[in-house]
Amino acid sequence: MNLYALIMAGGEGKRFWPLSTKDKPKQFLSLLGDKSLIRQTVDRVLPLIPIEKVFIITVKGYADETLRHIPELPPENLILEPEGKNTAPCIAYGSLRIAAIDPESVTAVLPADHAIGDEDEFRRALEFAYEATDYELEEGKNPLITLGVKPPYPETGYGYMKSGLKEIISSNGLKAFKVLKFTEKPDSDTALEFLKEGDYYWNSGMFIWKTSSIMREFALLHPGWFSRFNSVSSDLGTPEEAESVSVLYSNIGSGSIDKLILERSGRTLVIPVDFPWSDVGSWKALYEYLSGGSNENQIPGNTVTINSSSCMVIGEERTVALVGVSNLVVVDTEDAVLVLNKENSQDVKKIVEELGILGKSD
């Protein structure tokens, strides 16, 4: 199987302050058990993809920490971006590296900081997606495939995809449909309508495609970018690679692969999956994943609660007591204490930015 993994691990995780800092962002935290999120991500694919075919792309400042968490990663499989410019440049550079090794490769693009509750089902979906990348759509072109999570509740913090009704490919209980529309983080009423209507899925940000297929889409949709790829390809593996990539990044914009490619391509398919999943993008998202949609408190052993519900406490040493409150997140670290309503979880980033302006971040 010529399946490779490209794991994106360059995010700063600002929404997980004060546990997450610029020096130790979310992917290096152990939010779900004893292992860090990036370690869990790599372990999740190893039964299917050998470590020699796992590539991690991040920025230079996280190189040492990445190798500390994944010491068996071949050093040449650590790809360093000159700067973070969202997922499209990240995927372009990573794909160039993989294509240079194996022009016939299929790449699974995975964030380093997601939670997945059924790893066997996840790998089964990857295997089906791998097979589906051979399917020929119009003009003999192969598809771009994304995993779409069946929404158990109307979440407003995720993007949604609407699928067509006619399956394009099916095998062993899994199906792939054409993506008709993308919607970015709808309001609560719209999210509820999506849930009632059906055929809408959370955009998981996990993608599978032939490496040549994503390069084709860059050529079609962003020829200005693609025209610069050859100069990078010719310098890969040489002392000139870093400078060549730096020039590339200085001459292309930033943006997500969803906005720049998937939403504009007519060849995007979605495979619906229903295993427990979260992008762990906020304290609220972490609570929802841990609670499984219930109203139970998520608290460690040294927390006391009286007449309190739907709360989550992340503490290191001190006892935390909650009395008569609900819907709160309390994060107690050595350096700071955060108390917030779960519904305002996205605003934690504003605190980090404010502290950065004051020169006190991290």
BAMI-682868 format. One record per residue (C-alpha): residue in one letter; x, y, z. Coordinates in pm, whole numbers, plus 50000, padded with zeros to 5 digits. Each point is the difference from the previous one (the first is absolute). Layout:
BEGIN
aXYZ;...
! end
This chain:
BEGIN
m500005000050000;n501505033249893;l498075019350267;y501865028250177;a498965022050292;l500595037450007;i499355011950356;m499565037450047;a501455011350333;g500725037049977;g497085015150194;e500505021150312;g496824988950181;k499155034550134;r496524989250104;f501494976250259;w501755026550206;p501174998650275;l500824963049961;s501215005849646;t502735025649936;k501925011049694;d502904977950111;k497754970050068;p496905001549780;k497004976950005;q501474971549794;f502594993650273;l497474999250286;s498574968350154;l496355010750005;l498604965149942;g501924975050206;d503714996650063;k501205005349642;s500255033149821;l497605006849713;i502794998049741;r501184966850143;q496454986649981;t499695011849640;v503154981649892;d499104968550196;r496575000349835;v501444995949649;l502964977050074;p498004967649963;l499245011249645;i502935022649903;p503604992150104;i501975027750168;e502225002749691;k496955013049813;v498865024050272;f500955036449946;i499425027850253;i499955036049887;t500475027950252;v502045031650052;k503645001250109;g499175010450356;y498154967150060;a502534976849837;d501734988150317;e496764995450193;t498494980549711;l502944975849994;r499834996850379;h496424987549970;i500684979049686;p503644989250046;e499754971849743;l499055024049719;p502765000249734;p501555034950022;e499545005149627;n496254994850049;l499755031450212;i499035028149762;l500595035550124;e497985029149865;p501675034350003;e496775013850150;g496464988950065;k497645011149724;n497024976850061;t499414966149844;a500245006749624;p503725009449990;c500724973150260;i498364973149788;a501635012949681;y503514997550147;g499364966550166;s498544986049678;l503045011149802;r502224981150244;i497934968249981;a499595001749621;a503785002149963;i500334966850184;d497044982149840;p498195015849703;e497294973350032;s499405006950369;v496675004950174;t500125024750288;a497835000950312;v500145035650135;l499285000350373;p500075026950271;a502264991350294;d497515010350268;h496704982049940;a498224974650219;i498564968149851;g498064975650214;d500074968949778;e503384995549839;d499084967749822;e497125017449825;f502285029249917;r502504977049831;r497174981949819;a498895033549858;l503585007849896;e500274966849820;f496755006449815;a501125035149911;y503294986049871;e498094976949766;a497665028449895;t502885022049885;d500264976949695;y496435007549895;e499795020149680;l497585029149990;e499275021249694;e502865003149751;g501784971450171;k500995021550299;n500324984650347;p498175014650301;l501045020150302;i498544982850306;t499125013350342;l498594982350304;g496705014950114;v498844993550354;k496294993550052;p498965027850241;p498404987250321;y498965035350099;p499815034749835;e503545012750061;t500765035649885;g503774997650032;y500524976649703;g499725003949626;y497384978949824;m499844981949666;k496804990849817;s500204968049800;g498104988549695;l497474972250041;k501494976149745;e502984980050118;i503025001449771;i501914970850152;s499144974350268;s501814971050164;n499604980150320;g497345022750144;l501795032849920;k498915024349730;a501335030849828;f497805028349872;k500695031549807;v500295031650212;l497415025249882;k500635028650241;f502285011550282;t498715021950285;e502435015350248;k498905000450366;p496245006749971;d497935016650270;s498034977850239;d496725001749805;t501724990749673;a501934971850166;l496754986250138;e498415001349653;f503014981349858;l499514973050261;k496294996649920;e500545000049626;g502704973350003;d502734994649742;y502105026150182;y503294990250162;w502615017150211;n503105007949800;s502634980450193;g503015015149823;m501304965049919;f500694994549631;i501144971449776;w501065003149637;k502564989749746;t502875024150045;s499885006549627;s496295009050031;i500555028250249;m502895012749787;r497644999949700;e497485021150193;f502695025350095;a500935002149630;l496385005649897;l498865023250277;h503215017750102;p502325000249699;g502035028450156;w500884977550292;f500564969749782;s502415018549773;r502345003450298;f499824963450107;n502554987749746;s502765021950141;v499314985650347;s499894964449868;s503395003649835;d501555010950331;l498444973650224;g502614980750197;t502715025849931;p501445028350214;e497945023949789;e496654985150103;a499375023050298;e500715031549799;s497924987949707;v497034992750227;s500425033550173;v499785017649662;l496894979649916;y498285009550325;s500845036849956;n498334999649657;i496774981450078;g497105009250222;s498644982750306;g496774980850018;s498334967250078;i499984971049757;d496214999550038;k499535035649874;l502724999949737;i499524965349852;l497204977750132;e497165025149977;r501025009549647;s500674965349866;g497184980249845;r501684967550100;t499675000250379;l498374969350157;v499004994250361;i500064967050185;p497515001950291;v501384985550325;d498334997250339;f502844992250239;p500425024050295;w502065029749877;s501035034750105;d502445025349864;v500635009250366;g499885035949880;s498855015750327;w499314992350363;k496344995249907;a500914975149726;l502134980650248;y497144999150251;e497514988249735;y502334972049895;l500704988450356;s496365002050110;g498614983249690;g497265026149978;s498804995350360;n499845026650271;e502374982250233;n502865018750164;q503464991749870;i502215003850304;p503234985450141;g500304982850337;n500885031250199;t496905019849899;v496955004150224;t496615009549853;i496725008850171;n496845006549796;s502085005349686;s499584985349652;s501485000249649;c503335012150133;m503564989949917;v503025005050219;i503614996149887;g502305002550301;e503584991750082;e500324998350378;r497645022750193;t496484990350103;v497285017549800;a496505003650149;l496875008349800;v496765010250171;g496715007549829;v501425006149653;s499514984849655;n501545000649655;l503405011350129;v503544990949903;v502685005150265;v503654995549906;d502465002750286;t503735000549919;e503105011850181;d500065032449802;a496345009449958;v496364991250070;l497345001549730;v496265000350078;l497545002749713;n496574990949880;k500374971249753;e498025019349740;n502775026349993;s502814975249940;q500975015749668;d500775032650181;v502984985150184;k502055009149694;k499195036650071;i501554996750345;v503204986249851;e500125027949744;e499435025950272;l502754985550213;g502264999749695;i499355036949943;l500995006350360;g503164979549957;k498874974650259;s498934970449786;d501254965950108;
! end
